[in-house]
Amino acid sequence: MTDHPIRLLLADDHPVVRAGLRAVLETEPGLTVVAEAATAEDAVARAAQGDIDVVLMDLQFGKGMGGAEATAQITARPGAPRVLIVTTYDSDADTLPAIEAGATGYLLKDAPPEDLASAVRTAFIGRTTLAPAVADRLMNRLRTPATSLTQRETEVLSLVAEGLSNQTIGQQLHLTEGTVKSHLARIYAKLGTDSRTAAVATATDLGLIRR
């Protein structure tokens, strides 16, 4: 497969998580952790140095760049390493931007160690591994596209869930208040709801936005 170990970069803002990933992966034959990054910006810079095969990327880094944006920047370069998302979040609002950004795989942090090592090897050869919950949801989106929200609709509803007004949502997303109302009307129609509260509750139950 390769004449050198698969070289890994661990990108997560929690030192304990990085230590846990390192402990699991360093015991696996043919895998070696060559670097760690505590911010998405550091991960992008480190991945560009040419000695990384697979990046294990969290999605949330507190302030600054998120994991999906970092994934897009890493994978945009020629000869880029593969990016395997390893996170606690499995809502559409998290998975879809990461996959669209070019992630090769998507695992949850509670995955068994053998699944993690297998996903790294699978990502290295360019094949996809998806956490079962994520794979199920993507399949459901394909089967029932009428109830799936666009990325913009997901962003709008996620901000509604935070209790923001249409005006504030418009300011955050650089939309007019009328456009926000149009998005909400489409969201209500797709989800079969007639209020902000009901739409948020339904979308949360369906895993379209984060709990």
N, C-alpha and C positions, 0 to 999 in steps of 0.2 A: 504494500500500500504506500509506504513511504520509508525512506532510509533514515529518517530522523523522527524523534517523538513529535506528536502533534503538540504544537506550542500554543499555550493558552494565555489570554489576558482576562483577568477577573475585574469586572467593572460594577461596583456596588458601593453605596455610601456608608454601609455598616461594616465596620471592621470584623465583627463577630461572624457576619454572613460570609465575608471573604475568607476568613479563617476556616469556616466550616466547609466551604466549597474546595478550598485548597486541600484540606485534610482528606476529603473524599477522593478528589481527582489525582492527587499525588500517589495514592496507593494503587492506581490503575496502571497496568503496563502500557507503554507507548504514549502516555500523556505526561506533559510537564507544564507547570505554571511558571511562565517566565516574567510576568509582570502583574501588578494590580493597579487599579485606578479608583479613586474615591469620588470623582466627579465625571460627568459625561464629557465635559471639555477635555479632561485629561485622557479619557479613553480614546477620543477621536485622535488626539495628538500621538498617543502611544501606538495606536493601531497603524498609524501611517509610517512607522519606522521600518516596516518590511520584514520583521521577524516574528510575526504573530500569524497563526493559522486560523484560530477560532476565538472570537470574543464572547464571553458569557456576560450578558448585559442586563442589568436591572432596568426598570422603566422609570422609577421615581427617584430623583436625586435631590429632593428638597429644592433649594433655589437654583436658578440657572437652567441650563439645557436639560431636557428630558431624554430618556433612553431611545424613544422613537426617532427623535431628531438626530441624535448621535448615530443611530443605526443608518439613517439616510446618508449622513456625511461620510461614514466609514465605507459603506457599500458603493458609493458613487465613484470611488477611485479605482483606476485600473489595477487588477491583481489584488483586490482587497481581500482581507480575511473574511471568513463567514461570521455571521453574528447569530448567536443562539440567545434568545430572550429567556432569562430565568427570573421570575417575579412572583409576587403573591396575587397579582390582579388578573382576572380572567373575563372581565366584562368586554363587550364589543368595543366600548369606548377606549379600551387599552389594546386589545389584540389587533383590531383592524389597522390602526395607524402604524403599529410595529411591523405587521406583515407587509403592508403597502410600502413601508420604508425599505424593505429588502431583507428583513430577518429570514434566515433559513429555517429556524425552528422556534418553538415557543413552549417552554416548560414552566410548571409551577414549582415553587420552592419546596413544597412538601413531596416532590417526586422521590421515589426510592433511589438510593445511590447508584444502583446498577442502571436505572433508566437514564440518569444524568450522564454517566460515562458513555452509554450507548448513543445518546443524543449528540454528544460531542463528536463521536466517530462518524455518525451519520451526517452531521453538518459539514464535517471536514471534506467528505466526498460530494457535497453539494445536494444531498437529499434532505427532505423535510421530516422533522419530528414535531408533532403537536400534542400537547397535553390532551387527554381524552375529553375533558370538559370543553376545551377550545375547539377541538375537531367536531364534537357533537354540535356545537353552536354554529360553526361555519356551515355544516351540512344543513342545519335547520334554516339558515339564511337562504341557502340555495333552493331549498324545497318550498319555502314560504317567503318569497321576496317582498310580498305586500306588507308584511309586518316588520321588515328590516328597515332601520333608519339609515339615512346617508350620514357621512361623517359630520357634515355641518348640522344636521338635525340632532345628532348625538351631542355635539358641543352645546347647542342651544338648550337641550333638555337637561344636560348636566348642570348648567348654570341656573336653570329654573329650580333644580333640586337643591341648589345652595341658597335658594330664597331670593335670588336677584330679580329685579323688575325688568320688564321688556326694555326700558330705556337703558338701564345699566348693562344688560346683556348686549344691546346694540353697540354701546360704547366699547365694550371689551372685545367684541368680534368685528368691529368696524362695519356694522350694518345699520341701516335705518330701522327705526322702531317698527315701521310698516313691514319691513322684510322679516323681522323677528316674529311678528304676528302671523305672517304667511307661513313661516316654518312651523309655528305652533299649530296652525290649522291643519297642515299636512300630517303632523305628528298625531294629533287627536284622531284624524281619519284613519291613519294606519293602525293605531292602537285600539280603536273603538272606544275612545274616552271623550269626555266633554269638559274636562277641567284640568288645570295644572297639576293639582294634587293626585288625581286619578292617573294622569299620564305618567307622572313620576313613579307612582306605586307600581303600575303595570310594567313600565320599562325596567324597573329594578327587579321585579319578579322574573322577567324574561332574560335578565342578564345583559340588557342593552346598555345600561349605565351602571356605574359602580355603586355598591351599597354604601 
